[in-house]
Amino acid sequence: MHKIFKLTLAAIALLCAVPVSAQDEGQGVVRRRTNDRNAPKQQDGTQVTERMQNFYTTDNSSVTDADKQWMRVIYRSLDLDKDKNAPLYFPEEPIEGQDNLFRIVMRLLASNTIPAYEYLDGREVFTDQYRIKVRDVLDRFYIPYTDAKGSTEKNPKFDIDPSDVPTNEVLSYFIIERWEFDTRHNRLKPVVEAICPVLHRAGDFGDALKYPMFWVKFSDLRPYLAAQTIFVDDDNNLPTCTYDDFFTLTMYDGDIYKTRNLKNKSMVQLHPDADALKHAQDSIQRRLDDFEKKLWVPSREEVIAAREAKEAAEAGHAKDSTEVKSTTDKTSNTRAAKRSTKRSSKVKEKKPKSIKSSSSSNAARSVRRRK
């Protein structure tokens, strides 16, 4: 009996020990997955893990080229002087964890975290063959730097003083948009493909010149842009969205300066006249906005709403024409009344001719005859 009791206690202790060891092992596995010491960090200490990178770089992997039925590539210029694009420029200096877009890009390039590609003026190819060296970019645009600790020839890293980053000279950006319609989602949406900082510097004769620096793929930037919060409204000074939201929700205001075409010509080359250029830009944007509306048969409610709007517009037009006609009739009647009044006054003011007596006339004639 005593032996049976001991065996029972030993079995109970063994059963209790197994879950504890399994729990400890499970906790260790979870701890190893989340503890990524090699994950790059932002200046404010935000850590971008490998899982976060995979999430933003493979979120559209389910959509293949076979699913895409239509696509148009649009090049836009984002002028940072516009109010809607101001979040990309401010703050010029890092303040309370807030950093502008160009500083984030330069920090990632200096640490060799993301690649950059050559600006080829309409023939952008994002392959290793056209990948640029960061050292060449820094030398070309006269940005001071020093080799960082741990820098090697295969993995070069650079230290750039924050005051030497020319954020005040990057006054615009070029972006590449892909407007895609795919059968998997049955909708048209713009996707930002790449971003190019544009440096504005005075030329030899004092005129402002633009220098496109390099292209950076938006998919490489997204994990780091999603970790940087910004505020986009002067009435609300809380950072309510991120740079990733700013681009994916198309919160920017950009002018179309080129579309992908066989001749590889810009909009200015195709439409030299300023009015024709503006008309072409508006036409392209209007076709993009109306593309999805023309794909589907409208619902009954939409048909009724469109019919009522058309009838209201026609009724308003008829009312306006009736008012114009009545006003014209009143004006003509007033003018006719004025003319009749003036005519009657002339008749009243007309004096009758004086009638001379026949005797006097005969006397005059008789005198002349006598002479």
VEXMARMI-208623 format. One record per residue (C-alpha): residue number from 1; x, z, y. Coordinates in Angstrom, 1 decimal. Layout:
- num_px_pz_py
- NUM_X_Z_Y
...
This chain:
- num_px_pz_py
- 1_0.0_0.0_0.0
- 2_2.8_0.8_2.4
- 3_4.5_-2.5_1.6
- 4_1.3_-4.4_2.3
- 5_1.0_-2.7_5.6
- 6_4.6_-3.6_6.6
- 7_4.0_-7.2_5.5
- 8_0.9_-7.4_7.6
- 9_2.7_-6.0_10.7
- 10_5.5_-8.5_10.2
- 11_3.0_-11.4_10.0
- 12_1.3_-10.3_13.1
- 13_4.6_-10.0_15.0
- 14_5.6_-13.5_13.8
- 15_2.3_-15.0_14.9
- 16_2.6_-13.4_18.4
- 17_6.2_-14.5_18.8
- 18_5.5_-18.2_18.1
- 19_3.3_-18.9_21.1
- 20_5.7_-17.0_23.4
- 21_8.6_-19.1_22.3
- 22_6.5_-22.3_22.6
- 23_5.4_-21.3_26.1
- 24_9.0_-20.6_27.1
- 25_10.1_-24.0_25.7
- 26_7.2_-25.7_27.5
- 27_8.0_-24.0_30.8
- 28_11.6_-25.1_30.4
- 29_10.5_-28.8_29.9
- 30_8.3_-28.7_32.9
- 31_11.1_-27.1_34.9
- 32_13.5_-29.8_33.9
- 33_11.1_-32.6_34.9
- 34_10.4_-31.2_38.4
- 35_13.9_-30.1_39.2
- 36_15.5_-33.4_40.4
- 37_18.6_-32.4_42.2
- 38_19.6_-35.9_42.8
- 39_16.4_-36.9_44.6
- 40_17.2_-37.9_48.3
- 41_15.9_-35.7_51.0
- 42_14.6_-36.4_54.5
- 43_16.1_-34.8_57.6
- 44_13.3_-32.2_57.5
- 45_14.1_-31.3_53.9
- 46_11.2_-33.3_52.3
- 47_12.2_-34.3_48.8
- 48_11.3_-37.7_47.4
- 49_11.3_-37.5_43.6
- 50_11.7_-40.3_41.1
- 51_8.0_-40.0_40.2
- 52_7.0_-40.4_43.8
- 53_9.2_-43.6_44.1
- 54_7.6_-45.0_40.9
- 55_4.1_-44.3_42.2
- 56_4.6_-46.3_45.4
- 57_6.6_-49.1_43.9
- 58_4.3_-49.8_40.9
- 59_0.9_-49.1_42.4
- 60_0.1_-52.9_42.4
- 61_1.7_-53.7_39.1
- 62_-1.7_-54.2_37.5
- 63_-2.3_-57.2_39.7
- 64_-0.5_-60.2_38.3
- 65_0.0_-63.8_39.6
- 66_-2.8_-64.9_37.3
- 67_-5.2_-62.6_39.1
- 68_-4.4_-63.9_42.5
- 69_-6.6_-66.8_43.5
- 70_-5.6_-67.3_47.2
- 71_-2.7_-66.0_49.4
- 72_-1.4_-66.7_52.9
- 73_1.8_-65.4_54.4
- 74_1.6_-64.3_58.0
- 75_4.5_-63.3_60.3
- 76_3.7_-60.8_63.0
- 77_5.6_-59.4_66.0
- 78_4.9_-55.7_66.8
- 79_5.6_-55.0_70.4
- 80_6.3_-51.3_70.8
- 81_5.1_-51.4_74.4
- 82_1.5_-51.7_73.1
- 83_-0.3_-48.4_72.8
- 84_-1.3_-49.0_69.1
- 85_2.4_-49.5_68.2
- 86_3.8_-46.6_70.1
- 87_3.9_-44.3_67.0
- 88_6.7_-46.5_65.7
- 89_8.9_-45.8_68.7
- 90_8.2_-42.2_69.6
- 91_9.8_-39.7_69.5
- 92_13.1_-41.1_70.6
- 93_14.9_-38.0_69.4
- 94_13.9_-35.9_66.4
- 95_11.5_-33.2_67.4
- 96_9.9_-30.6_65.1
- 97_10.3_-32.7_62.0
- 98_9.0_-35.9_63.7
- 99_11.2_-38.9_63.5
- 100_10.7_-42.6_64.5
- 101_10.8_-45.5_62.1
- 102_14.2_-46.9_63.0
- 103_16.0_-43.6_62.5
- 104_14.4_-43.3_59.0
- 105_15.5_-46.8_58.1
- 106_19.1_-46.3_59.4
- 107_19.4_-43.0_57.6
- 108_18.4_-44.6_54.3
- 109_20.8_-47.5_54.8
- 110_23.7_-45.2_55.8
- 111_23.2_-43.2_52.6
- 112_22.9_-46.4_50.5
- 113_19.5_-45.3_49.3
- 114_17.7_-48.6_49.9
- 115_19.0_-52.2_50.2
- 116_18.7_-54.5_53.2
- 117_18.6_-58.3_53.2
- 118_19.6_-61.1_55.6
- 119_17.4_-62.4_58.3
- 120_17.1_-66.1_57.4
- 121_14.4_-67.1_60.0
- 122_11.5_-68.0_57.7
- 123_13.3_-68.4_54.4
- 124_13.5_-64.8_53.4
- 125_14.8_-64.2_49.9
- 126_15.0_-60.6_48.7
- 127_17.5_-60.9_45.9
- 128_21.0_-59.4_45.4
- 129_22.5_-62.7_46.5
- 130_21.2_-62.1_50.1
- 131_21.7_-58.4_50.2
- 132_23.8_-57.5_53.2
- 133_26.5_-54.9_53.6
- 134_25.7_-52.0_55.8
- 135_29.2_-51.9_57.2
- 136_28.9_-55.5_58.4
- 137_25.6_-54.6_60.2
- 138_27.1_-51.6_61.9
- 139_30.1_-53.7_63.1
- 140_27.9_-56.6_64.2
- 141_25.7_-54.5_66.4
- 142_28.5_-52.1_67.6
- 143_27.0_-48.9_66.1
- 144_29.8_-46.3_65.7
- 145_30.1_-44.7_62.2
- 146_32.5_-42.9_59.9
- 147_32.8_-43.0_56.2
- 148_30.8_-40.2_54.6
- 149_32.1_-37.7_52.1
- 150_32.0_-39.2_48.6
- 151_31.9_-42.7_49.8
- 152_33.4_-45.3_47.5
- 153_33.8_-49.1_47.5
- 154_30.9_-49.6_45.1
- 155_28.7_-46.9_46.7
- 156_29.6_-46.9_50.4
- 157_28.0_-44.2_52.6
- 158_28.3_-43.6_56.3
- 159_27.9_-40.8_58.8
- 160_26.2_-41.9_62.1
- 161_25.8_-39.6_64.9
- 162_22.1_-39.3_66.0
- 163_23.1_-40.1_69.6
- 164_24.7_-43.4_68.5
- 165_21.6_-44.8_66.8
- 166_20.2_-47.4_69.3
- 167_16.6_-46.4_69.0
- 168_15.9_-47.2_72.7
- 169_17.0_-50.8_72.1
- 170_14.7_-51.5_69.1
- 171_11.6_-52.4_71.1
- 172_9.8_-54.6_68.5
- 173_9.5_-55.3_64.8
- 174_8.9_-58.3_62.7
- 175_6.7_-57.8_59.6
- 176_5.6_-60.2_56.8
- 177_2.0_-59.9_55.7
- 178_0.6_-61.3_52.5
- 179_-3.2_-61.8_52.6
- 180_-4.1_-61.8_49.0
- 181_-7.4_-62.3_47.2
- 182_-7.4_-61.3_43.6
- 183_-10.1_-61.5_40.9
- 184_-9.3_-58.0_39.6
- 185_-10.5_-56.3_42.8
- 186_-12.6_-59.1_44.2
- 187_-11.5_-58.5_47.8
- 188_-9.1_-59.8_50.4
- 189_-6.6_-57.4_51.7
- 190_-3.3_-57.6_53.7
- 191_-0.1_-56.3_52.1
- 192_3.0_-55.6_54.2
- 193_5.9_-57.2_52.3
- 194_8.9_-56.5_54.6
- 195_9.9_-55.1_58.0
- 196_12.6_-56.3_60.3
- 197_13.9_-54.2_63.3
- 198_14.5_-56.3_66.4
- 199_17.2_-55.2_68.9
- 200_16.6_-56.0_72.6
- 201_19.8_-56.4_74.6
- 202_20.7_-58.0_77.9
- 203_22.7_-61.3_77.6
- 204_25.6_-62.5_79.6
- 205_23.4_-63.7_82.4
- 206_21.2_-60.6_82.5
- 207_18.3_-62.1_80.5
- 208_16.8_-60.1_77.6
- 209_17.7_-61.4_74.2
- 210_16.2_-60.5_70.8
- 211_18.4_-59.9_67.8
- 212_16.6_-59.5_64.4
- 213_18.8_-57.1_62.5
- 214_17.8_-57.3_58.8
- 215_14.8_-57.2_56.4
- 216_13.8_-54.1_54.4
- 217_11.2_-54.4_51.7
- 218_8.2_-52.2_52.4
- 219_8.0_-51.2_48.8
- 220_11.4_-49.6_49.1
- 221_10.5_-47.7_52.2
- 222_7.0_-46.5_51.1
- 223_8.1_-43.3_49.4
- 224_10.0_-42.1_52.5
- 225_7.4_-43.3_55.0
- 226_4.7_-41.5_53.0
- 227_6.7_-38.2_53.5
- 228_6.9_-38.6_57.3
- 229_3.7_-37.5_59.2
- 230_3.0_-38.9_62.6
- 231_0.2_-38.6_65.2
- 232_-1.4_-41.8_66.5
- 233_-3.8_-40.5_69.1
- 234_-3.1_-39.0_72.5
- 235_-6.3_-36.9_72.3
- 236_-5.1_-35.3_69.0
- 237_-1.5_-34.1_68.9
- 238_-1.7_-33.1_65.2
- 239_0.1_-35.4_62.7
- 240_-3.0_-36.6_60.8
- 241_-1.4_-39.6_59.0
- 242_1.9_-41.0_57.8
- 243_3.8_-44.2_58.4
- 244_2.6_-45.4_55.1
- 245_-1.0_-45.0_56.3
- 246_-0.1_-46.7_59.5
- 247_1.0_-49.9_57.7
- 248_-1.4_-50.0_54.7
- 249_-4.4_-49.4_56.9
- 250_-3.2_-52.0_59.4
- 251_-3.4_-49.6_62.4
- 252_-0.8_-51.7_64.3
- 253_-1.4_-54.5_66.7
- 254_0.7_-57.6_66.0
- 255_0.8_-61.1_67.4
- 256_1.1_-64.0_64.9
- 257_4.3_-65.9_65.6
- 258_4.6_-67.8_62.4
- 259_2.8_-68.8_59.2
- 260_4.5_-70.0_56.0
- 261_4.4_-73.8_56.1
- 262_6.2_-76.7_54.6
- 263_8.1_-77.6_57.8
- 264_9.2_-74.0_58.3
- 265_8.2_-74.2_62.0
- 266_7.1_-71.3_64.2
- 267_3.8_-71.3_66.1
- 268_5.7_-72.0_69.4
- 269_7.2_-75.1_67.8
- 270_3.9_-76.3_66.5
- 271_2.0_-75.5_69.8
- 272_4.3_-75.6_72.8
- 273_1.4_-75.1_75.3
- 274_0.5_-71.5_76.0
- 275_-3.2_-72.0_75.8
- 276_-3.0_-74.1_72.6
- 277_-0.8_-71.3_71.1
- 278_-3.3_-68.6_71.9
- 279_-6.1_-70.7_70.5
- 280_-4.2_-71.3_67.3
- 281_-3.4_-67.6_66.9
- 282_-7.0_-66.6_67.4
- 283_-8.2_-69.3_65.0
- 284_-5.9_-68.1_62.2
- 285_-7.0_-64.5_62.7
- 286_-10.6_-65.5_62.8
- 287_-10.3_-67.4_59.5
- 288_-8.6_-64.5_57.9
- 289_-11.4_-62.1_59.0
- 290_-14.2_-64.5_57.9
- 291_-12.6_-65.5_54.6
- 292_-14.2_-62.8_52.5
- 293_-17.6_-63.2_54.1
- 294_-17.8_-66.8_52.9
- 295_-17.1_-66.0_49.3
- 296_-20.3_-64.2_48.4
- 297_-24.0_-64.9_48.7
- 298_-25.4_-62.6_51.3
- 299_-27.9_-59.9_50.2
- 300_-31.6_-59.9_51.2
- 301_-31.0_-57.2_53.8
- 302_-28.1_-59.3_55.3
- 303_-30.3_-62.4_55.4
- 304_-33.1_-60.5_57.2
- 305_-30.7_-59.0_59.7
- 306_-29.1_-62.3_60.4
- 307_-32.6_-64.0_60.9
- 308_-33.8_-61.2_63.2
- 309_-30.6_-61.5_65.3
- 310_-31.0_-65.2_65.5
- 311_-34.7_-64.9_66.6
- 312_-33.8_-62.2_69.1
- 313_-31.1_-64.5_70.6
- 314_-33.5_-67.4_70.8
- 315_-36.2_-65.3_72.4
- 316_-33.7_-64.0_74.9
- 317_-32.6_-67.6_75.7
- 318_-36.2_-68.7_76.1
- 319_-36.9_-65.8_78.4
- 320_-33.8_-66.6_80.4
- 321_-34.9_-70.2_80.8
- 322_-38.4_-69.2_81.8
- 323_-37.1_-66.8_84.4
- 324_-34.8_-69.6_85.7
- 325_-37.7_-72.0_85.8
- 326_-39.9_-69.6_87.7
- 327_-37.2_-68.8_90.1
- 328_-36.6_-72.5_90.7
- 329_-40.3_-73.1_91.3
- 330_-40.4_-70.2_93.8
- 331_-37.4_-71.6_95.6
- 332_-38.9_-75.1_95.7
- 333_-42.2_-73.8_97.0
- 334_-40.5_-71.8_99.6
- 335_-38.5_-74.8_100.7
- 336_-41.7_-77.0_100.8
- 337_-43.5_-74.4_102.9
- 338_-40.6_-74.2_105.3
- 339_-40.5_-78.0_105.6
- 340_-44.3_-78.2_106.3
- 341_-44.1_-75.4_108.9
- 342_-41.3_-77.2_110.6
- 343_-43.2_-80.5_110.5
- 344_-46.3_-78.9_112.0
- 345_-44.4_-77.3_114.8
- 346_-42.8_-80.6_115.7
- 347_-46.3_-82.1_115.9
- 348_-47.5_-79.3_118.1
- 349_-44.5_-79.6_120.4
- 350_-44.8_-83.3_120.9
- 351_-46.2_-84.2_124.4
- 352_-48.4_-87.1_125.0
- 353_-47.1_-90.0_127.1
- 354_-48.2_-90.3_130.7
- 355_-50.5_-93.2_131.3
- 356_-50.1_-95.0_134.6
- 357_-53.0_-96.4_136.4
- 358_-53.5_-100.1_136.4
- 359_-53.8_-100.3_140.1
- 360_-50.3_-99.0_140.8
- 361_-48.9_-101.4_138.3
- 362_-50.7_-104.3_139.8
- 363_-49.5_-103.3_143.3
- 364_-46.0_-103.3_142.3
- 365_-46.2_-106.7_140.7
- 366_-47.9_-108.1_143.8
- 367_-45.0_-106.9_146.0
- 368_-42.4_-108.4_143.7
- 369_-44.3_-111.7_143.7
- 370_-44.3_-111.7_147.5
- 371_-40.6_-111.3_147.6
